[in-house]
């Protein structure tokens, strides 16, 4: 079996941000951007866990942009009020892409916005979708790194430079694991 070194060397050579690393860019674009979550970049150091036990990832200057929300996303109904009344909400985003909506001063007595926030589960359904997206992005990053370290045949795809095929293979492995 070929060595994982070419794939590992390629991963490390791409740096630690989605601006230069195609797999990190894929994680950001696949899991977070469809929910309208943007960032200057996604930064990740999954292999630092080998040294310190603390492989981490985070978003630099995250924000929510309702215009970028993919209207075909299955979470759309749970974001409907946020999308239909963007001026009524302040939506903070933490470094993992998890949103925290609150009423904006502009909401005033806007009944739809108030109802959305006061309904026990309404705002939390949107938050849960971003929690799931953050979890999926993390799973994707560690699965990609793990496949390389385990010298899985998929690592050869990445080592050869076929980033799209590698990302698709990692997503397929994630689906296999979930289906098991």
C-alpha atoms as one frame of an Amber mdcrd trajectory, in Angstrom:
protein
   0.000   0.000   0.000   1.376   3.438  -0.870   2.577   5.724   1.885   0.265
   8.439   3.266   3.202  10.861   3.223   2.352  12.581  -0.102  -1.180  13.307
   1.080  -0.007  14.423   4.521   2.708  16.638   3.015   0.165  18.167   0.638
  -2.265  18.826   3.518   0.415  20.560   5.581   1.699  22.541   2.581  -1.753
  24.070   2.048  -1.596  25.833   5.396  -4.312  26.157   7.997  -6.960  28.422
   6.432  -9.736  27.908   3.913  -8.162  30.654   1.817  -5.292  28.346   0.903
  -6.533  24.871   1.844  -9.121  23.271  -0.465 -10.399  20.788   2.119 -10.985
  23.501   4.705 -12.725  25.572   2.021 -14.904  22.571   1.205 -15.940  22.232
   4.878 -16.904  25.908   5.041 -18.757  25.886   1.714 -20.508  22.552   2.230
 -21.736  22.801   5.793 -21.841  26.420   6.965 -22.326  28.682   3.953 -25.665
  27.111   2.929 -27.092  28.401   6.233 -25.868  31.926   5.465 -22.848  31.632
   7.754 -19.856  33.493   6.363 -16.358  34.084   7.642 -13.113  35.605   6.498
 -11.885  32.002   6.624 -12.126  28.702   8.427  -8.951  27.836  10.265  -8.112
  24.300  11.360  -5.203  22.385  12.801  -6.496  18.813  13.045  -3.035  17.294
  13.189  -1.998  19.357  16.216  -3.974  16.830  18.253  -1.082  14.462  17.625
   1.210  16.783  19.567  -1.047  18.457  22.088  -4.268  16.462  22.041  -6.092
  19.624  20.963  -6.825  19.638  17.255  -9.122  22.603  16.747 -11.022  24.542
  14.099 -12.702  27.940  14.161 -14.100  30.670  11.967 -12.326  34.001  11.689
 -14.792  36.925  11.888 -17.946  34.847  11.474 -21.223  36.507  10.562 -24.672
  35.612   9.324 -25.782  36.906   5.953 -29.425  36.081   5.244 -28.927  36.921
   1.565 -26.481  34.003   1.290 -28.892  31.480   2.845 -29.543  28.674   0.352
 -33.314  28.755  -0.083 -33.214  25.073  -1.131 -31.756  24.038   2.223 -34.070
  21.728   4.185 -33.693  24.020   7.224 -35.388  26.857   5.319 -38.725  26.697
   7.158 -36.964  27.019  10.530 -35.147  30.149   9.320 -38.189  31.664   7.580
 -38.852  34.416  10.108 -35.165  35.368  10.288 -35.026  35.461   6.495 -38.321
  37.260   5.962 -37.681  39.921   8.635 -33.881  40.402   8.733 -34.196  43.955
  10.048 -35.998  42.612  13.135 -33.113  40.448  14.340 -29.496  40.680  15.394
 -27.892  37.346  14.618 -24.536  36.781  16.282 -22.349  33.908  15.120 -19.723
  32.293  17.317 -16.355  30.944  16.180 -17.912  27.548  15.402 -20.702  28.959
  13.238 -23.482  28.669  15.792 -26.017  31.473  15.577 -27.577  33.359  18.448
 -30.565  35.421  17.281 -32.004  38.256  19.356 -34.538  40.947  18.585 -33.055
  44.112  17.157 -34.129  47.530  18.378 -35.748  47.949  14.947 -38.129  45.079
  15.745 -40.083  47.323  18.084 -43.454  45.746  18.530 -43.175  43.682  15.335
 -45.603  40.855  16.230 -44.108  38.254  13.892 -40.564  38.744  15.214 -41.709
  38.778  18.845 -43.802  35.677  18.284 -40.801  33.926  16.714 -38.610  34.685
  19.710 -41.262  33.957  22.320 -42.418  30.667  20.809 -40.668  28.054  22.887
 -38.982  26.195  20.049 -38.994  28.527  17.059 -35.620  30.252  17.389 -33.973
  27.146  18.759 -34.794  25.115  15.671 -32.639  27.489  13.611 -29.894  27.365
  16.246 -29.976  23.555  16.219 -29.424  23.534  12.461 -26.261  25.594  12.929
 -25.144  23.284  15.758 -25.582  20.352  13.387 -23.719  22.171  10.597 -20.807
  22.902  12.965 -20.772  19.260  14.068 -20.831  18.085  10.451 -17.999  20.462
   9.482 -15.903  19.157  12.372 -16.688  15.541  11.517 -15.721  16.218   7.914
 -12.388  17.795   8.890 -11.418  15.007  11.268 -12.642  12.310   8.876 -10.508
  13.803   6.098  -7.450  13.991   8.359  -8.137  10.518   9.743  -8.411   8.944
   6.307  -5.016  10.382   5.460  -3.401   9.242   8.707  -4.943   5.772   8.435
  -3.523   5.484   4.935  -6.983   4.777   3.574  -7.050   4.370  -0.227  -9.050
   7.631  -0.352  -5.887   9.444   0.801  -4.305   8.643  -2.559  -7.002  10.728
  -4.259  -6.021  13.736  -2.172  -2.319  13.025  -2.618  -2.827  13.143  -6.411
  -4.503  16.542  -6.125  -8.126  15.659  -6.877  -9.678  17.751  -4.119 -13.275
  17.508  -5.324 -13.136  13.710  -5.511 -11.498  13.538  -2.080 -14.180  15.772
  -0.530 -16.900  13.651  -2.144 -15.253  10.473  -0.808 -15.069  11.920   2.716
 -18.751  12.922   2.581 -19.589   9.399   1.331 -17.705   7.875   4.269 -19.584
  10.146   6.652 -22.872   8.958   5.118 -21.778   5.309   5.466 -20.981   5.817
   9.133 -24.312   7.523   9.805 -26.160   4.757   8.000 -24.416   2.019   9.962
